[in-house]
Amino acid sequence: MITGTSLSKTYGDRTALDEISLSVQKGEIVGIIGPSGSGKSTLLRLLDLIETPTTGTIALDGVPVPTGRHGRLQVIRQMGMVFQRPAVFSGTVSENISAGLRFRGEEKEVIDKEVKRMLGLIRLEGYGDRIASTLSGGELQRVAIARAAVTRPVVLFMDEPTANLDPHSTAVIEDMIHHLATEEETTILLATHDMVQGQRLCDRIGVMIDGRLVQTGTPDEIFSSPATPAVATFTGIDNLLNGYIEAVTDGIADFVVAGHHLQAIIVSDRYRGPAILSIRPEEVTLTFDQGSDGSARNQMSGTISRILPLGPLVRVTVDCDAVQVTALITRASNEEMHLTVGRVVTARFKASAAHIILEL
C-alpha cells in the first residue's frame, strides 16, 4: 500500500532519519515505537508528505509519489493525519468533522450522513451542534480522528493519538482504529509510546533507535525476541546477561555466564562465542527449593536485593553471585510467599523463554 525506501532526513548537521525502509500493506496496522527523539514523528511526516526526505523515495500502491504540485496533491488527498495535540477549528463539532468533505465539495446529504457515522464511531452521538472548543481533551482528540477519517483515506497516520488521555477516550480511540483497519481496510501507521497499546492493536511493530529502524516484526517477535540489546532494554527486558555460547546441541545452546550454565533455544547450530541472554522478567518464577523442575531447565539461587511494587505487580531483583536476575510477579504471589529483602530464593525460567542476542 505505502512504501518508503531508503528514507533519510537531515536538519543541518543533525541526522533525524537514517536510511529507513518500510512497507505497510492494505488494512494493516503498523506501530512505530521508540524513545523520544528517535525519529518516529519525522518518519510519519515524511510518509504523509508534510515534509520532503533528504534522500529516498515514497510510493503509494507501487506508484512513486510525483514531484509536481498537482500530482503530489492527488496523493495527499488519499491520506489522513492525526497529531498528538488535536487542532480544533472554530464552530461546532459537526463543522469540524465535516471540514474535509466540505473542502472537497461534497453534497450536504453525503456530509450529514458521514458526520453521523463518525459521531457514532467516536461515541459522541448528540454532540454535533456543540461548540468544539468546549469539549474535553479526550473528546477533542476523538473529533480530530473523525475529521481525518471521514474522507475515507486509504492511509491514516497517527502520532501518539492517545497520549495523556483518560482510559475511556483511549478505549474509544483504540476501538475506532481497529474498526477502520478491519471493517474499512484503512492502512494505519501509528507512532506510540504505549507499548501495551502496540501489542493490543498492531499487526506489526517497528522499533526506532537514534533515527534508525532497528527491528520490525510481530508484537511477539519484538517483545520476546529482540534483535539488539537496545531493543530489549526499550521493551522492558531487565535481564540481559553477558556471557558466551559454549556448545549447541539439537537447537539448544549451552550459555555460560559467571559460572552458571543456562540453556536457551538458538537458531544457529554453528555459532560459538560471546552473546547476550535476554529473559523477560515476567518469564522468571521464584521458589524456595533448589530441586529440579522439568518445565524450567534454568535455575539460579540467590538473595533478594530489592522489592519494588508496581501496582498489581511486584518487581523482585535477585543477586545470584555475579549475576542479577529480575522477576515480575503478582502482588498476591509476593504476599503469599512473604518475600523480603535478604531472603534466599531460586529464580527459574524455561529454555524457550530465554532469547539469545548475537548482535552485541
SULQUILIN-V952380 format. One record per backbone hydrogen bond with DSSP energy under -0.5 kcal/mol. NH is the residue of the N-H (numbers start at 0). CO is the residue of the C=O. Records with the same first field share a line. If there is no record, write none. Layout:
NH: CO / CO
This chain:
1: 23
2: 58
3: 21
4: 56
6: 19
7: 54
8: 16
10: 13
11: 9
13: 10
15: 8 / 13
16: 8
17: 210
18: 16
19: 6
21: 3
23: 1
26: 184
27: 24
29: 27 / 187
30: 28 / 203
31: 189
32: 30 / 205
34: 207
37: 34
42: 38
43: 39
44: 40
45: 41
46: 42
47: 43
48: 45
49: 44
50: 44
53: 7
54: 7
56: 4
58: 2
59: 62
60: 0
62: 59
63: 61
64: 57
71: 67
72: 68
73: 69
74: 70
75: 71
76: 72
77: 74
78: 75
79: 154
81: 156
85: 83
87: 85
92: 126 / 129
93: 127
95: 91
96: 92
97: 93
98: 95
101: 97
102: 98
103: 99
104: 101
105: 100
110: 106
111: 107
112: 108
113: 109
114: 110
115: 111
116: 112
117: 113
118: 114
119: 115
120: 116
121: 117
122: 119
123: 118
126: 123
129: 126
131: 90
133: 130
134: 131
139: 135
140: 136
141: 137
142: 138
143: 139
144: 140
145: 141
146: 142
147: 143
148: 144
149: 145
151: 148
153: 77
154: 77
155: 186
156: 79
157: 188
158: 81
159: 157 / 190
162: 159
164: 161
169: 165
170: 166
171: 167
172: 168
173: 169
174: 170
175: 171
176: 172
177: 173
178: 174
179: 175
180: 176
181: 177
182: 178
183: 178
185: 179
186: 153
187: 27
188: 155
189: 29 / 187
190: 157
191: 31
194: 192
197: 193
198: 194
199: 195
200: 196
201: 197
202: 28
203: 28
204: 216
205: 30
206: 214
207: 32 / 205
208: 211
210: 37
211: 208
213: 206 / 211
214: 206
216: 204
221: 217
222: 218
223: 219
224: 220
228: 358
231: 227
232: 228
233: 229
234: 230
235: 232
236: 231
237: 235
238: 278
239: 237
240: 238 / 276
241: 239
242: 240 / 274
243: 255
244: 272
245: 243 / 253
246: 253
248: 251
251: 248
252: 250 / 263
253: 246
254: 252 / 261
255: 243
256: 259
259: 256
261: 254 / 259
263: 252
264: 350 / 353
265: 250
268: 266
272: 244
274: 242
275: 356
276: 240
277: 275 / 354
278: 238
279: 352
282: 279
283: 280
284: 347
286: 345
295: 292
297: 348
299: 346
301: 344
302: 318
303: 342
304: 316
305: 316
307: 314
308: 306
309: 312
312: 309
313: 328
314: 307
315: 313 / 326
316: 305 / 314
317: 324
318: 302
319: 317 / 322
320: 318
322: 319
324: 317
326: 315
327: 280
328: 313 / 326
330: 311
333: 329
334: 330
335: 331
336: 332
337: 333
338: 333
341: 303
342: 339
344: 301
345: 286
346: 299 / 344
347: 284
348: 297
352: 349
353: 350
354: 277 / 352
355: 264
356: 275
357: 355
358: 226
359: 357
